[in-house]
Amino acid sequence: LLTIKSGYMEIRGTDGQLQHKITGLPAVADRGQGGLLDVVPDPDFASNKTLYWAYSEQQGDSNLTAVAKGQLAADENSIQNISVIFRATPKLKSSLHFGSRLLFDKEGYLFVTVGERSNLDGRKQSQWLNSGLGKVFRITKEGKPAPGNPFIGRADVMPEIWSYGHRNPQSLDMHPVTGELWEAEFGPRGGDELNLIKPGKNYGWPIITYGIEYAGPSIGDAIQQKEGMEQPVYYWDPVISPSGMTFYKGNAIPEWENNLIIACLSGMHLNRLKLENGRVVGEERLLTELTERFRDVAYLDGKLYTVTDSGKLYVVKKK
């Protein structure tokens, strides 16, 4: 199941052949980095045929990240009973940093990542607990705060927040053995981060960062550490531009078992990370010869499926 940025989905076989085109979704703001973004099936999809998707929603002259759900029709060409269950307010005038990775946890609650929209107004709101920008959220299937969220019951705080202080998180997956939540996000010029996400924690943006502004000046006080703010497990400088990521959940390629695979945009490769005890102990760059911007990667039955910005779908498997 693939999302197409302009506003529709495709169902393709594991051979890459198009089987169905899914249309009739709510209109998307298809500009810049906006459009139809991530999609994830309900944990009970086999019985309820429900899909959840993130997209940039136009609101007047501004826009925001929204999450909707609906049921795949019997002919698999449309989605029915569509409802928008969550909006990351406030809306802003920006075509950048929507975030928009979706992931269900083992309890059936939905993680949603949202960027800080790239401009200075949104950037500072990464640190605001009453703003939906620069956050990881955890919600129910109806879009309500999930039980156990760290800020439930606090005044002037969005109870859907799981963690904050993020820049543009497009990478999210859970470790298949430990159940830990791992996230990667874009830094500015330098400082792409890999983070181990824990509830209620502040990941620092824009107060601390290992990057600088694209034009060269420092960001804020040019500090990399501050009490009360989390350090990344790993960071890249120069950047790799991490987008979708997945754990290699099988052992068809034994040395990859439980490794983290990240699709890289400007890096133009798949990044394989070996983790031990919460640390990166090895790194390999895959498919560098293809010179493609890798947008997303998924694991299924011993194989990796990865899609590029140019619209190519590749499969990576054991020889």
C-alpha positions as CSV (number, residue, x, y, z in Angstrom):
1,L,0.0,0.0,0.0
2,L,1.6,3.2,-1.2
3,T,0.5,6.9,-0.8
4,I,1.0,9.2,-3.8
5,K,1.7,12.7,-2.8
6,S,-0.9,14.3,-5.0
7,G,-3.7,12.6,-3.0
8,Y,-4.4,9.0,-3.9
9,M,-3.1,5.5,-2.9
10,E,-2.0,2.4,-4.8
11,I,-2.2,-1.2,-3.9
12,R,0.7,-3.1,-5.6
13,G,1.6,-6.8,-5.5
14,T,4.9,-7.9,-4.0
15,D,5.9,-8.2,-7.7
16,G,5.5,-4.4,-8.0
17,Q,2.4,-4.6,-10.3
18,L,-0.4,-2.2,-9.8
19,Q,-3.5,-3.9,-8.6
20,H,-5.8,-1.0,-7.4
21,K,-5.8,2.8,-7.4
22,I,-7.6,4.2,-4.4
23,T,-9.3,7.5,-4.9
24,G,-11.8,9.8,-3.2
25,L,-9.7,10.8,-0.2
26,P,-10.0,14.3,1.3
27,A,-8.2,17.0,-0.6
28,V,-4.6,17.5,0.3
29,A,-2.4,20.6,0.2
30,D,0.1,19.3,-2.4
31,R,2.8,21.9,-2.2
32,G,6.4,21.7,-1.1
33,Q,6.7,18.8,1.3
34,G,2.9,18.7,1.8
35,G,0.4,16.2,0.3
36,L,-0.7,12.7,1.1
37,L,1.8,11.4,3.5
38,D,2.0,8.2,5.6
39,V,-0.6,5.4,5.7
40,V,-1.0,2.5,8.2
41,P,-3.6,-0.3,8.4
42,D,-5.6,-0.9,11.6
43,P,-4.1,-3.7,13.7
44,D,-7.5,-5.5,13.0
45,F,-7.5,-4.6,9.3
46,A,-8.3,-8.2,8.2
47,S,-11.7,-7.8,9.9
48,N,-12.5,-4.1,9.8
49,K,-10.7,-3.0,6.6
50,T,-9.8,0.4,8.3
51,L,-6.9,2.5,7.1
52,Y,-5.4,5.6,8.8
53,W,-3.5,8.2,6.8
54,A,-1.7,11.6,7.4
55,Y,-1.9,14.5,5.1
56,S,-1.4,18.2,4.8
57,E,-4.8,19.9,5.1
58,Q,-5.5,23.3,3.7
59,Q,-7.3,25.7,6.1
60,G,-7.9,29.1,4.5
61,D,-4.4,30.5,3.6
62,S,-2.7,28.2,6.0
63,N,-2.4,24.4,6.6
64,L,-1.6,21.8,9.1
65,T,-1.0,18.0,9.6
66,A,-4.2,16.0,9.8
67,V,-4.9,12.3,10.4
68,A,-8.0,10.6,8.9
69,K,-9.4,7.1,8.8
70,G,-11.9,5.1,6.7
71,Q,-12.8,1.7,5.4
72,L,-11.4,0.2,2.2
73,A,-14.3,-0.5,-0.1
74,A,-14.9,-4.1,-1.2
75,D,-13.6,-3.3,-4.7
76,E,-10.5,-1.8,-3.2
77,N,-10.8,1.3,-5.4
78,S,-12.1,3.8,-2.8
79,I,-12.4,4.5,1.0
80,Q,-15.7,4.8,2.8
81,N,-16.9,6.4,6.0
82,I,-14.0,8.8,6.1
83,S,-13.5,10.9,9.2
84,V,-10.7,13.2,10.4
85,I,-9.7,12.1,13.8
86,F,-6.8,14.5,14.7
87,R,-5.3,17.8,13.7
88,A,-2.0,19.2,14.8
89,T,-2.9,22.8,15.6
90,P,-2.1,25.6,15.2
91,K,-2.3,26.0,11.4
92,L,0.6,27.9,9.8
93,K,1.5,29.3,6.4
94,S,4.2,26.8,5.4
95,S,4.8,24.0,2.9
96,L,7.5,22.3,5.0
97,H,8.0,20.0,7.9
98,F,4.7,18.1,8.3
99,G,6.4,15.1,9.9
100,S,3.6,12.6,9.5
101,R,4.8,9.2,10.4
102,L,2.1,6.8,11.7
103,L,2.7,3.7,13.9
104,F,0.5,1.5,16.0
105,D,1.9,0.3,19.3
106,K,1.2,-3.2,20.8
107,E,-1.7,-1.8,22.8
108,G,-3.5,-0.6,19.6
109,Y,-2.8,3.1,20.1
110,L,-1.5,5.3,17.3
111,F,1.7,7.3,17.3
112,V,1.7,10.4,15.1
113,T,4.8,12.5,14.4
114,V,4.5,16.2,13.4
115,G,7.2,18.7,12.4
116,E,7.5,22.3,13.5
117,R,6.7,23.6,10.0
118,S,10.3,25.0,9.5
119,N,9.6,28.7,10.0
120,L,10.6,30.6,13.1
121,D,7.0,30.9,14.4
122,G,6.6,27.1,14.4
123,R,10.2,26.4,15.5
124,K,9.8,27.9,18.9
125,Q,6.5,26.0,19.4
126,S,8.4,22.7,19.5
127,Q,9.0,23.6,23.2
128,W,5.4,24.6,23.9
129,L,3.2,21.9,25.4
130,N,0.0,23.7,24.3
131,S,1.1,23.5,20.6
132,G,0.9,20.5,18.2
133,L,4.1,21.4,16.4
134,G,7.4,19.5,16.8
135,K,5.8,16.6,18.7
136,V,5.2,12.9,18.8
137,F,1.6,12.2,19.8
138,R,-0.1,9.0,21.0
139,I,-3.8,8.8,20.4
140,T,-6.7,6.3,20.3
141,K,-8.3,5.1,17.1
142,E,-10.9,7.8,17.6
143,G,-8.2,10.5,17.9
144,K,-8.5,11.0,21.7
145,P,-5.5,11.1,24.1
146,A,-4.3,7.5,24.7
147,P,-4.5,6.3,28.3
148,G,-1.1,6.5,30.0
149,N,0.1,9.6,28.1
150,P,2.5,11.6,30.2
151,F,0.7,15.0,30.3
152,I,-2.9,13.9,30.8
153,G,-4.6,16.1,33.4
154,R,-2.2,19.0,33.2
155,A,-3.7,22.4,32.5
156,D,-2.8,24.2,29.2
157,V,-1.1,21.1,27.8
158,M,-2.2,19.0,24.8
159,P,-2.9,15.6,26.4
160,E,-2.1,13.7,23.2
161,I,1.6,14.6,23.5
162,W,4.0,11.7,24.1
163,S,7.3,13.6,23.5
164,Y,8.3,17.1,22.3
165,G,11.2,19.3,21.2
166,H,11.4,17.7,17.7
167,R,12.2,19.3,14.4
168,N,10.9,17.2,11.5
169,P,10.4,13.5,12.6
170,Q,9.7,11.3,9.5
171,S,11.2,8.1,10.9
172,L,9.5,5.9,13.5
173,D,9.4,2.2,14.5
174,M,9.4,-0.1,17.5
175,H,12.2,-2.5,18.3
176,P,10.8,-6.0,17.6
177,V,12.4,-7.4,20.8
178,T,12.5,-4.6,23.4
179,G,9.4,-2.7,22.2
180,E,11.4,0.5,22.5
181,L,10.2,3.4,20.3
182,W,12.9,4.7,18.0
183,E,12.7,7.9,16.0
184,A,14.9,9.8,13.5
185,E,14.5,13.4,12.5
186,F,16.0,16.0,10.2
187,G,18.5,18.4,11.6
188,P,19.1,21.7,9.9
189,R,22.6,21.9,8.3
190,G,24.1,19.1,10.2
191,G,22.7,17.3,13.2
192,D,20.2,14.7,11.9
193,E,19.3,12.7,15.0
194,L,18.4,9.1,16.0
195,N,16.5,9.2,19.3
196,L,15.2,6.6,21.7
197,I,11.8,8.1,22.5
198,K,10.5,8.0,26.1
199,P,7.2,9.5,27.3
200,G,7.3,13.1,28.5
201,K,10.8,13.8,27.5
202,N,12.1,16.9,25.7
203,Y,14.4,16.3,22.8
204,G,15.7,19.8,22.7
205,W,14.9,21.5,19.4
206,P,15.6,24.4,18.8
207,I,17.4,25.0,22.2
208,I,20.1,22.3,21.6
209,T,21.2,21.0,18.2
210,Y,24.3,19.6,16.5
211,G,23.5,21.6,13.4
212,I,23.5,25.2,12.1
213,E,21.3,27.3,10.0
214,Y,21.4,26.5,6.3
215,A,22.9,29.9,5.6
216,G,25.7,29.3,8.1
217,P,24.8,31.2,11.3
218,S,24.5,29.4,14.6
219,I,21.1,28.4,16.0
220,G,20.1,30.1,19.3
221,D,23.0,30.0,21.8
222,A,24.8,27.4,19.7
223,I,24.7,24.8,22.5
224,Q,24.5,21.0,22.2
225,Q,23.5,20.0,25.7
226,K,21.2,21.4,28.4
227,E,19.9,19.9,31.6
228,G,16.4,18.5,31.2
229,M,16.9,17.8,27.5
230,E,17.6,14.5,25.9
231,Q,20.7,13.7,23.8
232,P,20.4,11.8,20.6
233,V,21.6,8.2,20.6
234,Y,23.4,9.0,17.3
235,Y,23.7,12.0,14.9
236,W,24.9,12.7,11.4
237,D,27.0,15.6,10.2
238,P,26.9,15.9,7.2
239,V,23.2,14.9,7.1
240,I,21.6,11.9,5.5
241,S,18.0,13.3,5.6
242,P,16.2,10.4,7.3
243,S,12.7,9.6,6.1
244,G,10.9,6.3,6.6
245,M,12.6,3.6,8.6
246,T,12.0,0.0,9.8
247,F,13.6,-2.7,11.9
248,Y,14.7,-5.8,10.0
249,K,12.4,-8.1,12.0
250,G,13.5,-11.5,10.6
251,N,16.7,-13.4,10.0
252,A,16.6,-14.2,6.3
253,I,19.8,-12.1,6.3
254,P,21.1,-13.2,9.7
255,E,23.5,-10.3,10.2
256,W,20.7,-7.9,9.7
257,E,18.4,-9.3,12.4
258,N,16.9,-6.5,14.5
259,N,19.0,-3.9,12.7
260,L,17.5,-0.5,11.9
261,I,17.1,0.4,8.2
262,I,16.6,4.1,7.4
263,A,15.5,5.5,4.0
264,C,17.7,8.6,3.2
265,L,16.8,11.5,1.0
266,S,19.8,13.7,0.4
267,G,22.0,10.8,1.5
268,M,20.6,8.7,-1.4
269,H,21.0,5.3,0.3
270,L,19.5,3.0,2.8
271,N,21.3,3.3,6.1
272,R,21.7,0.1,8.2
273,L,22.4,0.6,11.9
274,K,23.4,-2.2,14.3
275,L,22.2,-1.5,17.8
276,E,23.4,-3.0,21.1
277,N,22.2,-1.8,24.5
278,G,20.7,1.3,23.2
279,R,23.8,2.4,21.2
280,V,24.8,2.3,17.6
281,V,27.8,-0.1,17.2
282,G,27.8,-0.4,13.4
283,E,26.7,1.4,10.2
284,E,26.5,0.4,6.6
285,R,25.2,2.4,3.6
286,L,23.2,0.3,1.1
287,L,22.1,0.9,-2.6
288,T,24.4,3.9,-2.9
289,E,24.9,3.1,-6.6
290,L,21.3,3.9,-7.4
291,T,21.5,7.7,-6.8
292,E,17.9,7.8,-5.7
293,R,16.2,9.8,-2.9
294,F,14.8,7.0,-0.8
295,R,11.5,8.1,0.8
296,D,10.3,5.1,2.7
297,V,11.2,1.5,3.6
298,A,9.2,-1.4,4.9
299,Y,9.9,-5.0,6.0
300,L,7.9,-8.0,4.9
301,D,8.7,-11.7,5.0
302,G,12.5,-11.4,5.0
303,K,12.5,-8.6,2.3
304,L,12.8,-4.9,2.4
305,Y,10.6,-2.8,0.1
306,T,11.8,0.8,-0.5
307,V,10.2,3.5,-2.6
308,T,12.0,6.6,-4.0
309,D,10.9,10.2,-4.8
310,S,11.2,9.4,-8.5
311,G,8.5,6.7,-8.0
312,K,10.6,3.6,-8.2
313,L,9.8,0.6,-5.9
314,Y,12.7,-1.7,-5.1
315,V,12.9,-5.0,-3.2
316,V,16.0,-5.9,-1.2
317,K,16.4,-9.6,-0.4
318,K,19.0,-12.3,0.2
319,K,20.7,-13.5,-2.9
